[in-house]
Amino acid sequence: MAIINLCIGTMKTGTTALQSFLRNNSEVLEKQGFCYPLMDVEAMSYAKSRNGHFLIFGTVHPNIPKTESQITEIQQFCYRKLEELAKVYPNIILSDELIWHHSKKQENFWQDLMDRLEKINCQLRVIVYLRRQDQLVQSLWKQGVKSGLQTSCTFDKYIQKKRYRYFPLDYYAHLKEIEKFVGKENLLVRVYESGQYEGEGRTLISDFMHTLNIPLTEQFTQETERRNPSLNGNFIEIKRILNSLPEYREMDNFMIKPLLTASLFQESQVKETKTSLFSYEEQTAFLKEYEESNRKVAVEFLNRKDGILFREPVQNLPAYQISPNAMCRDLLVFMAEALFDQQKKIETLENQIKTQRHTLKTITSSLAYRGYQKLKNTFH
């Protein structure tokens, strides 16, 4: 019986980097009996590295048209692929960080998954990474502003209106729901905190590999490029304002690439002071709500008698503020990057036109074409 190792996130716990690592090292993993398959489904091409996406495809991206028959067809295709792989590999790894919260949107999600895997002779093991709630909601808001088009409210309004409530922050309650179906022995809880990673190197990658008992040998290659970087400083405010424009919301987030490039460039040039979107008092009050839940997770799922889940202290950081003095500079860098991006696209199109004209000229000047034209004129 093959084991399906399903990493369900959570969001903003380095899953993009982890998925990239697994995808880039698929051949090395296979030599150790682990398979990280890609699900080649055109409708899910936007989530190519997230090979567990088919499990929640029906509930994500409501703007992408999908029918019940299409959802069923995609899931059947992916389960058939898993069934074939399970005959070859003792361990299969699937990952999608949206499963943590989207599983709540699908009725009987976990029971249905268990039943389907049993039919193809597979056992389920779930891995989940938990991030401290105050850090997580800040990152969720930033991600919403960066990648989404509907997030145009300030962080204060985001918290006041509890717009993060779609995301299960009571970790204990949600884990207990999952435990009912998979069993505690098959629910591996990890902490997304640099001081708590295990394995050689004490990184997220080494921790994940250690959790699955995969030796992190020199055969594995690791990227140095940052995956899914955040917008920082004034750039997050610029993007938030863009999101409020109806015209921009209809244009497929086309400014995100130059914004990110400008943000990363300024980050490399100017070392900014670390800030918080919360005040210290707001931050500690927010965490107080989840104190008991976190204690229970630490005791029951990590066997910690001290009941401490997150070990990093809550820092009293200065509040995030827009920097008026740097805004002109940041806008100039952003607009320059936007113009560079547009110019590259123009040059690409111009080169394509030039190639097409050359091809057309070659065709029209050929003897065969001239003969065709002569024959055509004869019959007219």
Summary of the structure (lengths in Angstrom):
residues: 380
radius of gyration: 25.3
end to end distance: 73.4
largest distance: 96.0
contacts: 1042
relative contact order: 0.11
helix: 56%
strand: 8%
